[in-house]
Amino acid sequence: MREVWLDGSRESIDELRGALADALEGGPAVLPLNARDASATALRDAMAPEVPVEAGTAVLIATSGSTGAPKGVLLSAAALLASATATHERLGGPGRWLLATPAQFIGGLQVLVRSLLADARPAALPPGPFRPDAFAEATADLLAGDGPRYTAMVPTQLVRLLDAGGAGLAAARAFDAIIIGAAATPADLRTRAAEAGVTIRPAYGMSETASGCVYDGLPLDGVRVELDAGGRIRIGGPVLAHGYRLRPDLTGEAFGGGWFTTGDQGRFTADGRLEVLGRIDDVINTGGVKVAAAAVERALAACPGVREACVVGLPDREWGEVVAAAVVPGGAAPPEAELRAAVREAAGAAAVPKLLEFVDTLPLRGPGKVDRAAVRGVFARPEQ
């Protein structure tokens, strides 16, 4: 196993890209890690680098997962290349890429794989918090070249570009496609992007599917999507990982018969597109009524003055659980009564948050992924 420690520098990105090129040709499996994260050493140790890597593995994506328990996703060269090839076919052919998210996560790593297929060294954002002006600077040389230009980012980055306007937004408009992944893309954000002239492609996928495998609700070529009897999303096709590092039990639970069973619930729209409704384990049982946290989040995000929202269930003696919402306002905080009324109309009385807090930002556990456990800490209160 070849470890690559990433510090955001151009040198570490180039090192990872070279290691990936070797791995895709049958060389040692690559384990990318974040040198700027104090917890990365423990994550690396959990991957047991001293133990031989499972056969057929080109990349090991180490993640703490939604529960905080370390887990390693095993990806073959065939899966990575199938994903990258199908992505290029969907977008309009190989092009030049900007790396805008951390490369130790699958979204950023796939940008490097796609750049290898396109035989074009990618541009990259500098380390540190995302800034629209730095985005514009990082894209200057890329946009001056020929051929299609692509990048992949999370919704929060897109929001900041739209809010800031100026050179960052102008640069975003020049991309032939911006893949938006890692978290759901709200309908109002899609509208804002379209009105601003930014071409986005919302994507659904995860490390186990070698990055996004459903674009605009439609599977990439070769990818199959179905729903089980309970509405849980299942994915098949050549992009699938072949299991979890040293966890045959988890592998057996999630992978089987050519399918990966996700933890997400979905439905198909009238025109056959997949709509992701949210995590199955994010259903809140309040007073005997099941409320989907994602439905409440969508209702809140659609309200004027709301930039982001995260909804969780908190234990309660009377109700079993209560609905609690952490809301990031886009400027002055909107009246709580209006937010609760919007949720009541969109999702029903049981879905109305009994607790609502305005916060500056939502805590993250990865690029664009909200840390729901940390959000629960926002609502510290006496035992109920």
N, C-alpha and C positions, 0 to 999 in steps of 0.2 A: 504494500500500500504506500502510495506517495502522498505525503501531506504537503499542502500548499497553504501557507499562512498569508492572508490578505490584509493589508493595512490601508487599502484605498489608493496606493501609489500606482503609477503606470508600470513600474517594474514588477510589482506583485501580480498585476493583471496579466502582463505578458508572460510571466512564469506559469500562471494557471492555464493560459491559452496554449502554451507549448506542451504542458503536461496533458492537457485534453487531446491535443493532436496525437501524442504518443499513445494515449489510452484508446483512442478510436481506431488505432492501427494495431491493437493487441498488446500494448505496453501495460505497465503497472496501473492498477486502479487508482483513481485520484480521490483524495479526501480534502475538499476545500474548507478552510476554517477562518474565522474572523479574529485577526490578531489584536483588534481594538476592543474585544469583548472579554471581560475578566472571567466569564463563565465558560469560555471556549475550551480551556484546558480540560475541565471536567467533562465536557461534551466529547472531546477527542478521546479521553480515557474510556468513556462508555462505549466507544466504537471498537475497542480492543485491537489497536493497530498491530499488536504482536501476534494475533491469530490470523492465519491465512484467510484471504478474502474469498467469499463464495464464488464459485466458478461462473464465468461469463460476466463479471462485474467490471464496468469501465469507470463508473463514478459512484461514490457513496455520498449521499446527501444526509448530513447529520442534522437532526432537528430536535428541539425540546418538545414539540407537539403542543396540542391544546391543553394537555394535562400537566405539562412540565416534565414528564418522563422521557428521557432520551430515547431516540429511535433513529435508526439508520435505514434509508431507502436505497435499495440496490438497483442500479440502472445499467443496462447493457449498452454497448456501442450501437447495436441495432435499434434499440428504443430511442436513444438520443437522436440518431440520424433520421429515423422515421419521422419524429416530431419536427425536426428542423426542416426537412424536405417538404413535408405537408404544409408547414407554416409558410414557406416561401411560395408554394403553389397557390395557397389561398390569398396571399397578399399581392401577388403579381410578379413573382420571380425573385431570384437572389438580389440582394442589394447591400448597401453600406449601413452599418449599425452603430448606434450610440448606446453604450452601457450606462444606464441611469439608475440601476438598483444593485444592491450588493451581490457579488458573484458567488458567494457561498450558498446562496439560495437558488432554487431551480430556475426562477425567472431570469435572473442575471446570468447564470451559467449557460442557459440556452442561447442567450445573445452571443456568447462566445462561440458556441457550437455553430450557430448560423453564420457567424463571420468566417469561421473556418471553411464552411461549405462555399461561401461566396468568395473566398480567397481575398479578403479585404480586412486589414487590421482595423478594429473598431475604435471609434472615439470613446471617451469616457469622462464622466463627471468627476470633478475633484472630490476628495474625501470631505466629510463634514455634512452639516444640514443642507437640505436642498434649497437652492436659491435660484430664482428665475434668471438673474443676470449671469450667474455661473453657467446655467444651462445654455444661454445664448452664446457665451464665449466658447464652451466646449463643442458646440455644433458648427462653429464657423467654418472650419476646414472641411468637415464632412459635407456641409451643404454646398460648398463651392465645387465639389466633385460631380462626376457624372453618375447616372444610374439612380435607381430607387433609393430612398432614404427611409430607414425605419428605426424605431426605438420601442422600448417597453417600459412602462412605469406603473405606479399605483395611483388610485384615484386622488389621494391627497396631493400628489405632485401636480396633477392636472389642474386641480382646484387652485393651487398657488399660481400657476401660470396664467390661468384665466383671470384671477383676481388682480395680478400685478400688471397685466397688459405689457405694453412696451416691447423691448427687444426679445424677451423670453417668449412672449406670445407670438411674435412675428416668426421666430425660429420654429415654434411648434407648428405653425401653419405650413411651413415648408416641407414637413415630413409627408411622405406618401401614405404612411400609416403609423399610428401610435397604438400599440397594444396596451390595453388597460387590464391589469390582472391583480391577483392576490386578494382582492376584496371586491364586493359587488359594486357595479357602477350604477348609481341612482339615475332614474329617468331624467330628473332635472339637470344632472350633470351632462348627460348625453345631449340634451337640448342646448345647453350653454355652449358645449363644444361645437355643435353643428352651426349655431348662430355666429360663433367666432371664426368659423372657417377652418377648424381643426379636425382632421380625419382620424377618428378613433375606431378601434376594433376591440370591444369588450370581449374578454376571454375567460373561460372557466377551465380550471385544471388544477393540478397539484403535483407534488414531487413524484407521487406514484404513477402519474401519467406523463412524466417527462416534460412538465410545464403545461401551458394551455392547450387543450385538445378540442374545445368547443368554442367557436368564434361566432359572435352575434347569434347565439342559440343553435348554430348548425355545426355538427361534428366535422372535423378535418377529414380529408380523404383517408379511408381505411379504418377510421374510428367508429365504433358502434356504441350507442347509448340506449339504455332501456331503464324502466322503472320496475321495481319489484311490487308485490301486492300492497305494501305499505307506502309506496311512493318514494322509496329510497333509490337514489341514482346509482346505476351500475354501468361501468365503462369497459369496453373491450377493444382489442386491436393491437397493432404492433408497437404502440407507444408505451405499453405497460411495463412497470418495474417487475422484477422477478422475485421480490420479497423484501423482508426486513433483516437487517444485520443481526445474526445470531439469535433470531427469534422465530423459529419454525412455528410456534404457536400462533403468533400474530399473523404470520404469512398465511397459515391455513385458514384463519378467520376471514381475511380480507381478499385473498386471491384464490380462485378456483374455477376450473372449467373455461379458462380463457377470459375471465371477467375479474374486475376489481370492484368490490362493493364499497362505495363511499359512505361517509357519515352525513351526507346531505340529502335533503328532500327536494323533489322537483315535480314538475308537471310539464306537459306539452301544450303549447298554444294551438289555436285553431289552424295556424299555418305550419305546424310541425316543428316549431322551434322549442328548444329546452329552456324552461324558466326555472332557475334555482331559487327555492323558497327559503332556504336557510338550513342550519345544522339541525339534525333530528334531536340531538341532545340539548338544543336551545329552546325546547318547548317548555313553557311555564304552566304548571298546574295550579291555578288559583281558584279556590272555592269550588273545585271539581270541574272547572272549565279549562280546557287546554288552549293556551295562547302562544302563537308562534312569535318569538322575539323579533324575527326578521320582518314580520308584517307590521309590528309596531314601529320598528326602525324606519320602514319605508314611509309610513304615514307621517312620522315626525320630520324626516328628511324632505318631504314634499312641502312643508310649511315655510312660508317666507321668514327669513331671518335665521334659519337653521342650516348650519354647514354640515354637521355630522351628528350622529346619535348612536348610542349603544344601549341596548335593553337587556337586562338580566333579571333572573328570579332570585328573590331573597327569602330565606325561611321565615315563616310567620305562624304563630300559634293558632290564630283564628282562621287564616285563609290557607294554610299549608305553605303557599308561596305568595309573594306579592310582586307585582310588576314594578321595576325600578328603571328609570331612564336617565342616562347621563347625556347631556346635550351640549354640543359646541355651537355657540351662536356665531352668526356671520355679522358681527357688529353688535349693536344693542340687543340685549336678550329680549325675545318676544314674550308677550304675556303668557304665563303658564296656563291660564284658562283657555286660551286659544289653542295651545298645543293639545291639551287634554280633549277639547272638543273635536279637533281634527282626528285624533285617534279613535274617539268614540264613533265618529261617522264612518271611518274607514275600516275599523276592525272590531267594533262592538264594545259594549260597556265594560266587559270583563278585561279588555285589553288596556283600558285607561291606566296610565301609571299612577300608582298610589304614592310613589316617591319620585321626585324629579329634581335633578341637580344640574346647574349650568357649570361647565368646566372649560378651561382654556384649550386643552387638547385631550385626546383619548390615548391612554397608554398602549404601546404596541409591543408585540413579541416577535416581530419580523417585519419585512417590508409591506406596510399596508394592512397587516393583520392585527386586529384589536385584541388586547390581552383582557379577556372577560373576567378572569380571576382578579386582576388588578382593578378593574372597573367596580367590582363588588366592594372593594375597599373604600370607594368613594362614599358609600352609604353606611359608614360605620355608625352603629346605633346600639342601644342597650339590647340585651338578649330578649327576644320576643317569646 
